[in-house]
Amino acid sequence: MSEDAQVGTQQARRDAPIGGQAVLEGVMMRGVSTWAVAVRKPTPEQLHEGEGHLDPTEPALGEIEVVSEPLVSWIKRHRLLRLPLVRGVVALGESLKIGFKALGISANAQVEEQDEEIGGATWVGTVVVSVVVAVGLFFILPVALANFMKGWLPGSIVFVLVEKVIRISIFLLYLWLISRMRDLQRVFQYHGAEHKTISCYEAGLPLKPENAQRFSRLHPRCGTSFLLIVMVVAIVVFAPIGTPAWYWLFASRVIGIPLVAGLAFELIKLFGRKRDKRWAQILMWPGMQLQKLTTREPDLSQLAVAIAALEAVLAVENPEQASEEDRVGMEVVA
């Protein structure tokens, strides 16, 4: 019997405007007007034994700390930002900003002294480096390798197919490698806790760890699924370009990223709304399977942290009463 069958297989049948992200020993949850991050802090004894910080492979045993902040989505600032495709790029940029801020809060909660906190400049540098590495690894490197083989390929269609096979292979290898990292196993557990808690809310059940545990750790709007859709959408977007000179190839892959991300955003948003349809379930299946690499089954204490984050959002707003305009700017991935 599979792990999901033993612990939780239920899937919510409706989609709610709630998103989230796993962080260090915690979870960030986002509604339409509020976001909150809940983190379980280490005990003084744990910090003492760890020389001022918690070992990422060890569970924090202290109290849950919750930080909540108001949110006014960038998309509400101008009508043009709400247009299809454009809204996806804007929402993803906004999510990246909130996600790194939440990650900074969680990281600082794991250190002993205030003067050891990670500063804002460090996180800005981390964001820039992360984006550059992602673009280089998943967009530039595949086209560079395919371009190297261009002389042996019979035509532009085969070139595009080879490039896409390389890109998806790099992506799958990357997921497999990070899934093996010991330091990330607890983050993957909190990722599962985030999914289960959102599904519990979407199903309309009381937010209790025992209820959330009944649900699958996989979710239709997961960022892992989104990244796979990005890889597939890139095939359609870049195929018409053919095989121009190498500098145009590289430029097209970088310039085309917003279009690819915008299309992928619309698709995963559609899949989330139509999750009860058979055709949507078939198309979502590959991405759902990949989530088994980036999620782990959480324990009840981790589910309690995810629930604390969501309850902080629900204490301020009722996402179910959000207008269509509010939902346009809502986080699409969970």
N, C-alpha and C positions, 0 to 999 in steps of 0.2 A: 504494500500500500504506500502511496506517495506521501511526502511530508504534508502537502496541501490537504490530502484526503484525511489525514490524521488530525490536523489542527483546524483547518478552515477552508471550505470550498465555496462558500456563499459569495455571490456577486450582487451588488445593488443594481436595480433595474432602471433607476432614474439618475439624472446628472444634476449635481448641485454646484453653484458657483463658489466652490471652495478649492483651493489649491494648497500645495505645501512643499516642503523640502526637508530632508533629513540633515541634521547638523551634528556637531560633536556632542555626544551624550544628550541629544535633544531633537526637537522637531520645530520647524517654523510652519505656521498655518496662515493662510491669507484669505480674507473675504473680499468684499467689494469696496469697503471703506476703512478696513483695519487689517493690520497684520500683527502677529504675535509669535514670539519664540519662547518655548519652554525648555529649560535645561536642568538636568539633575546634577547638582554640584557634588564634588567629592567632599568627604569628611576631612576635618583637620588632620586626623591620623593618616589618612591616605596621602594628603599633600606632604606631610612630614616624611613619610616613607618614600615618596617619589621625589624628594628634594625640591619641593615647591610646585610640582605639576603632576597631573594624573597620567599614568601610562595608558595610551589609547587602547590597549588590549584588555584593560581592567575596567569593570563596571563602577561607575560612580555610585556611592551609597548614601549621599547626603540628601538634603531637601530639594524640592523642585523650585526653581526660580523662573518667574515669568516676566517678560518684557513685552509691552504692547505699544504700538505706535499707530497714529492715524495715517490714512492713505488717501491721496487724491490722485487718481490715475492720470498719467500723461495724456492718455487718449481723450480725456474729457476737455482738454485745453483748446482743441481745434477740430473742426469738423473733418478736415482732410485726414487727420490721424485715425479716424474711425472707418476709413475706406477699407474694403477687403484687400488683403495682402499687406497694405501699409500697417494696419492695426496689429497684424501678427508680429512684424518686425519691432514695432514700438513696444508691444506688450512683452516680448522676449527680452528686450533691452532693460525694461523696467524690472522684470523678474530677476535678471542677472544682478542688478543693483541691490535689490532687497535681499536676494539670496546670499550675496557676499557680506552684507551688513549683518544678517542673522548668523552667518558662520563666524564672523568676528566676535559677536556677543557670546556665542557658545565657546569659542576658544578662550576668551578672556575669563570665562566662568571656571575654567579648569586650572587656573594658576593661582598662586597663594597671595602674592602681593600686588597692589595696584600698580606699582612702578614696573611690574613685569608685563603689563597688558600690551597687546599688539596694537600699534597705532594705525591711524587712518591711512597714512602714506604707504605703509606696508601692504595694506589690503588693496589700495589702488594699483600698486606695482604688481600684486598677485593677479588682479583682474586682467591687466594688460598682457602679462606673460601668458596667462591661461588662454586668452583669446588668440594670441599670436601662435602659440603651440597648436591649438585646435585647428586653426586655418591651415597651418603648415602641414600638419599630420594628415588631416582628412581631405584636404582640397589640393594643396600644392604637390605634396609627395606622390599621390596617385597619378596625377597628370604628368609629372616629371618621369616617373617610371614608364608610363605608357608611351610618352614621347621618345624615350630611349629606344623602345622597341618598334617605333613607327615604321622604320624601313622594312621590317619583316612582316608587317600586317597588310592584308590585301586591300583594305579600303577604310573609309571614314567610319562606317557602321561598326566594323570589327574593332577599330581603334576605340570608339566610345564604349563598346561592351567590355573590352579589356580594361579600360580605365575604371569602369564601374565595379568590375570584379575585384580589382586591386583595392579600390576604396572600401568596399564592403568587407573584404578580407581583413584589411587593417583595422577597421572598426570592430569586427568580431574578435580579432586577436587582442585588441586593447581591452575590451570588456572582459575577456577571459583572464587576462593578466591581472587586472585590478580586482577581479573576483577572488584571486588567490592571495591577496595581500592581507596579512594578519591584522595590520593596523586599521583596516577598513571594515572588518567583520561586524563590529558593533554599530558602525554607521549604517551598514546594510540592514541590520536588525531594526534600527530606528526608521529606515526607509520603509520596511515592511509594516512597522507600527503606524506610520503616517497613512499608508494605503488602507490598512484595516480600519483606522479611525474614520477616515473620510467615507469609506463604504458603509460603515455603521451609521453615520449621520445621513447618508443618502438613502439608506433603507428605513429611516425614521425610528430607529431603536434608541433607547436611552444610552447615553454615552458612558458606558461602564467597561472596564477592561475585559470582563468575561464576555460581554456582548461583542465587542470589537474582535476578540480572538476568533470568533466563529467565521469571520470573513477571510477571503483569500488575500494573500499578501500581494497579489497582482492587481493592477488597476488600469483600465483602458486609457487613461490620460497621463500615464507615466512618462517622465522625461526620457527614459530608455527607449520606449516605443517611438517617441517623437524623433529621436536621433536616427532610428532605423528608417522612418518615413523620409527624413531629410536625405538619407543616402539613396533611396529609391527615386524620390522626386528629382534629384540631381540628374538622373539618367534622362528624364524627359526634357528638362530645361537645357542641358548642355548638348544633347544629341544633334540639334539643328546646326550647331556651330561648325561641326565637322572637324577637320584637322588643319587649321591655319598655322602660321609660323608660331614657334614656341612661345614668343613673348605675348602674342595674342591669346594663346591657350591659357597661359598663367593669369593674364589680366581678366579673361572671361570668367575663370573660376572664382576669383576674388570678387569681381563686380557682381557676379550672379548669386552670391551668397544671400543677400536680402530677399531676392525673388524666391529662391529655394526655401528659405526659412518661412517666408510669408505663406507660400503654398502648403507647406507641411503643417503650419499652424492651423490653417483652415481645415485640413483633412482630419487632424487628430481631434479638433473641436467637433467636427461632424460625427466622427466615430463615437465620441463620448455621448453625444445626444442620441445616437441610433444604436446604442450598445445592445438593445434587445432584438435587433434585426439580424437575421441569419447572415446576410451578405456582409454586414459590418463585422460580425464575429469572425468570419473567415478571413477578412482582410486584417483584422487586429491580431490574429493568432500568432504570427511570427514575432511581433513585438512583445506580446504577452509572454511568450516563451523566453525571450531574452531577459525579461525581468527576473527570471530565476537566478541569473548571474549577479544582479545588483540588489537583490532583496534577500533577507533571511527571516526566519520566523522569530518574532519578538517575544519576550516574556511579559508577564502582566505589569511589572514595574515600568517597562518601556512603553507599553500601551497607556499607562497612567500619565506619562509625560506628554505623549501625543494628544491625549484627551485634554490635558491642562491647557495646551496651546490653542486647541480648537474652542474650548470653553471661554478662553479670554477673548476670542473673536466674537463668539455668540453673545457675550455679555454686553457688547457694544452695538451689534447689528443683527438683523435677521436676513441672511443671504437669500432666503426663499422669497422675500418681498422686494428684491432688487428689480429695478426696471430693466428693460432691454438695453437701454443706453449704458447702465451700470455694468451689465454683463459683458458688453463689448470689450471693456477694458480689463475683464477678469482674467486671472491666471488660468491658462488652459491645461497646464501639465500638473500632475500630482506626484 
